[in-house]
Amino acid sequence: MDSAGQDINLNSPNKGLLSDSMTDVPVDTGVAARTPAVEGLTEAEEEELRAELTKVEEEIVTLRQVLAAKERHCGELKRRLGLSTLGGLKQNLSRSWHDVQVSSAYVKTSEKLGEWNEKVTQSDLYKKTQETLSQAGQKTSAALSTVGSAISRKLGDMRNSATFKSFEDRVGTIKSKVVGDRENGSDSLPSSAGSGDKPLSDPAPF
């Protein structure tokens, strides 16, 4: 029979005997003993710390209850004074922002950012980049100015060209004719009305 299937009956003559595979298994004799939470602490020190922890937790609960009661009382006072919730929120935000500004972390961060900014602006790479951008801006302005001058010069050349002058003369001639015809038409209205008094001649016989 295999060793794993040995008789485990308490009345068996083999009781108390272990197989060869089980005799080499180490037995942890410290399982039943209480292990301290932190190495180096005695049981008395651990008990003292646990009692202090319990006391602190109870104090925290008491303080939370007191704080909640104070907040309710504060809200009641604000309600009776007519202070709105929005105004209180603004006041709290303003106070919080002021506290942030005067905090050591904010001051140190501002000083650090100022130092970084100074280092960046004084670096050779920043100066070269700034000079490059300045030169590019100047070149762009010069190019736009050149394009504008070229366009103005081209328009001037077109106005002085013979084709443009001929077109301008034709427009002026057409305008003069239109104005003259209007003036002549208005002057001839009375004569046309006068000629209406004369009898019309009979049409010529066929």
C-alpha positions as CSV (number, residue, x, y, z in Angstrom):
1,M,0.0,0.0,0.0
2,D,1.1,3.5,-0.8
3,S,2.3,5.6,2.2
4,A,-0.3,8.3,1.4
5,G,-3.0,5.7,2.0
6,Q,-1.8,4.5,5.4
7,D,-4.4,3.8,8.1
8,I,-5.1,6.8,10.2
9,N,-7.5,5.1,12.6
10,L,-6.7,6.0,16.2
11,N,-7.0,2.3,17.2
12,S,-4.5,1.3,14.5
13,P,-1.2,-0.1,15.7
14,N,0.5,2.4,13.3
15,K,-0.9,5.5,15.0
16,G,1.6,8.1,15.8
17,L,3.9,7.0,13.0
18,L,4.6,9.3,10.1
19,S,5.7,8.4,6.7
20,D,9.2,9.2,5.5
21,S,7.9,12.1,3.4
22,M,6.4,13.7,6.4
23,T,9.3,13.5,8.8
24,D,11.3,16.1,7.0
25,V,8.6,18.8,7.1
26,P,9.7,21.5,9.6
27,V,7.3,22.4,12.3
28,D,6.8,26.1,13.2
29,T,6.9,26.2,16.9
30,G,6.3,30.0,17.0
31,V,2.8,30.0,15.4
32,A,1.0,29.9,18.7
33,A,3.3,32.6,20.2
34,R,2.2,36.2,19.8
35,T,4.3,38.1,17.3
36,P,4.8,41.9,18.1
37,A,3.5,44.3,15.4
38,V,6.9,46.0,15.1
39,E,10.1,44.2,15.7
40,G,12.0,45.6,18.7
41,L,8.9,46.4,20.7
42,T,8.1,44.5,23.9
43,E,4.5,43.4,24.6
44,A,4.2,46.2,27.3
45,E,5.3,48.8,24.8
46,E,2.9,47.5,22.2
47,E,0.0,47.5,24.7
48,E,0.9,51.1,25.6
49,L,0.9,52.2,22.0
50,R,-2.4,50.5,21.2
51,A,-4.0,52.3,24.2
52,E,-2.6,55.6,23.1
53,L,-3.9,55.0,19.5
54,T,-7.4,54.2,20.9
55,K,-7.4,57.4,22.9
56,V,-6.3,59.5,19.9
57,E,-9.0,58.0,17.7
58,E,-11.6,58.8,20.3
59,E,-10.4,62.4,20.5
60,I,-10.6,62.7,16.8
61,V,-14.2,61.6,16.8
62,T,-15.0,64.1,19.6
63,L,-13.3,66.9,17.7
64,R,-15.3,66.1,14.6
65,Q,-18.5,66.2,16.5
66,V,-17.5,69.6,18.1
67,L,-16.6,70.9,14.6
68,A,-19.9,69.8,13.1
69,A,-21.7,71.6,16.0
70,K,-19.7,74.7,15.5
71,E,-20.4,74.7,11.7
72,R,-24.1,74.4,12.4
73,H,-24.0,77.3,14.8
74,C,-22.0,79.4,12.3
75,G,-24.5,78.7,9.6
76,E,-27.3,79.7,11.9
77,L,-25.6,83.0,12.8
78,K,-25.0,83.8,9.1
79,R,-28.6,83.1,8.3
80,R,-29.8,85.4,11.0
81,L,-27.4,88.1,9.8
82,G,-28.6,87.8,6.2
83,L,-25.2,86.6,4.9
84,S,-25.7,84.6,1.7
85,T,-23.9,81.4,0.9
86,L,-22.3,82.9,-2.2
87,G,-20.8,85.7,-0.2
88,G,-19.4,83.3,2.3
89,L,-18.0,81.2,-0.5
90,K,-16.3,84.2,-2.0
91,Q,-14.9,85.2,1.3
92,N,-13.6,81.7,1.9
93,L,-12.0,81.5,-1.5
94,S,-10.4,84.9,-1.0
95,R,-9.0,83.8,2.3
96,S,-7.8,80.5,0.9
97,W,-6.0,82.3,-2.0
98,H,-4.4,84.7,0.5
99,D,-3.3,81.8,2.6
100,V,-1.8,80.1,-0.5
101,Q,0.0,83.3,-1.5
102,V,1.6,83.7,1.9
103,S,2.4,80.1,2.3
104,S,6.1,79.0,2.3
105,A,5.5,76.6,-0.6
106,Y,4.0,79.3,-2.8
107,V,6.8,81.7,-2.0
108,K,9.5,79.1,-2.6
109,T,7.8,78.2,-5.9
110,S,7.6,81.8,-7.0
111,E,11.2,82.4,-6.2
112,K,12.2,79.2,-8.0
113,L,10.2,80.2,-11.1
114,G,11.9,83.6,-11.0
115,E,15.3,82.0,-10.9
116,W,14.4,79.8,-13.8
117,N,13.1,82.7,-15.8
118,E,16.3,84.6,-15.2
119,K,18.4,81.7,-16.2
120,V,16.4,81.1,-19.3
121,T,16.5,84.8,-20.4
122,Q,20.2,85.0,-19.7
123,S,21.1,81.8,-21.6
124,D,22.9,82.0,-24.9
125,L,20.2,79.8,-26.6
126,Y,17.4,82.2,-25.6
127,K,19.4,85.2,-26.8
128,K,20.1,83.6,-30.2
129,T,16.5,82.6,-30.5
130,Q,15.4,86.1,-29.8
131,E,17.8,87.6,-32.3
132,T,16.7,85.1,-34.9
133,L,13.0,86.0,-34.4
134,S,13.9,89.7,-34.5
135,Q,15.8,89.3,-37.7
136,A,12.9,87.3,-39.2
137,G,10.4,90.0,-38.2
138,Q,12.6,92.7,-39.8
139,K,12.9,90.7,-43.0
140,T,9.2,90.0,-43.1
141,S,8.5,93.8,-42.7
142,A,11.0,94.7,-45.3
143,A,9.5,92.1,-47.7
144,L,5.9,93.4,-47.1
145,S,7.1,97.0,-47.7
146,T,8.9,96.0,-50.9
147,V,5.7,94.2,-52.2
148,G,3.6,97.3,-51.3
149,S,6.0,99.6,-53.1
150,A,6.0,97.3,-56.1
151,I,2.2,97.2,-56.3
152,S,2.0,101.0,-56.0
153,R,4.6,101.5,-58.7
154,K,2.8,99.0,-60.9
155,L,-0.5,100.9,-60.5
156,G,1.2,104.1,-61.3
157,D,2.7,102.7,-64.5
158,M,-0.7,101.4,-65.5
159,R,-2.3,104.8,-65.0
160,N,0.5,106.4,-67.1
161,S,0.2,103.9,-69.9
162,A,-1.3,104.8,-73.2
163,T,-4.0,102.1,-72.9
164,F,-5.2,103.4,-69.6
165,K,-5.2,107.0,-70.8
166,S,-7.2,106.0,-73.9
167,F,-9.7,104.2,-71.8
168,E,-9.9,107.2,-69.4
169,D,-10.5,109.5,-72.4
170,R,-13.2,107.3,-73.8
171,V,-15.0,107.2,-70.4
172,G,-14.7,111.0,-70.2
173,T,-16.1,111.4,-73.7
174,I,-19.0,109.1,-73.0
175,K,-19.7,111.0,-69.8
176,S,-19.7,114.3,-71.6
177,K,-22.1,113.1,-74.2
178,V,-24.5,111.7,-71.6
179,V,-24.4,115.0,-69.7
180,G,-24.8,117.1,-72.8
181,D,-27.7,115.0,-74.1
182,R,-29.5,115.5,-70.8
183,E,-28.9,119.2,-70.9
184,N,-30.1,119.5,-74.5
185,G,-33.1,117.4,-73.8
186,S,-34.2,119.5,-70.9
187,D,-33.7,122.7,-73.0
188,S,-35.7,121.4,-76.0
189,L,-38.7,120.5,-73.9
190,P,-40.4,124.0,-74.2
191,S,-39.8,124.2,-78.0
192,S,-41.4,120.8,-78.4
193,A,-44.4,121.9,-76.4
194,G,-44.6,125.1,-78.5
195,S,-44.6,123.2,-81.8
196,G,-47.6,121.4,-80.6
197,D,-49.8,124.5,-81.2
198,K,-49.2,124.3,-84.9
199,P,-51.8,122.2,-86.9
200,L,-50.4,118.9,-88.1
201,S,-50.1,118.7,-91.9
202,D,-52.2,116.2,-93.7
203,P,-50.5,113.1,-94.8
204,A,-49.5,113.1,-98.5
205,P,-52.0,111.3,-100.7
206,F,-51.0,108.0,-102.2
